């Protein structure tokens, strides 16, 4: 590969959603982009793999949702969305409950039918405490013992890998409770999944860019001299060689299985809320696109502690981590031609619509 001085306008590190949107805008303005991606595919965690005619969300379920009409119009230029609505179920022992917590949930839990009855029941069960000292006290103060024990405690402990009493209270500032019979998980106006999966979005966005998969940026840092600007969507602490220490993440592990049945669980997402069940949820991918295939593909999702070598998924935003990130952010602000974006570059959980908006914002700031 030639490595001439400023052969490219942009070196984009990572081929996920943030850099995909950035690349599309850059190419539209005649900019020259080179993209390096360590995985063997573009698309980041939105990548789908076709198995038995079913688009499998290889890195967990992703449902696009937004209330921003401009953002919705933007992504609809890239693909056609279906009318999927996220209505997960929670399974506790042999009991199934609707999520998010709503009147269907409470009717199944207590046999109650009116909002006033449910409000009184929650008030009876709530832990009366002014300053909750940990996650468990906070949750009990919000929803009471039944909802907490059956639908929150075990699931949360699996997600974080720690006893709920040892988790800080701020993790759960509020719990969405609806006193209507509404199983739609998101409150956003627009929602859906791309017909045919997410891959077509990335094919369109990276069209016109020079893309290299199976390429580790850190083993090819000489590429930096070939571009006027670098957009880095990887881990900011890794970029600076962990000079202030590692930031903490949670990672995920997936077990995919093809099953010789046309319908395993009747819903795309079922959370398993018992601590004793090792996985957090089971996905049945065909239901994201209303599939009628003769077989089905299910994925068991496990939460695990992140360590170097695993894929980081969720930043753990404790005070200590935020203080450490602030030091890295100070270094980043001193850079003259390197910009950090996305959930890893900014150490911040992003919904997909916010990722699109952040990428568009950065491109606008850099290009007037």
PyMOL commands that set and color helices and strands:
alter all, ss='L'
color gray80, all
select helices_A, chain A and resi 17-28+44-46+69-76+103-110+115-125+135-143+145-160+164-166+169-172+199-205+217-219+221-226+236-239+285-288+319-333+342-345+352-367
alter helices_A, ss='H'
color red, helices_A
select strands_A, chain A and resi 8-13+33-36+48-51+54-57+64-66+89-92+95-98+190-192+210-212+227-232+249-259+269-272+281-284+296-305+314-315+338-340
alter strands_A, ss='S'
color yellow, strands_A
deselect
rebuild
show_as cartoon
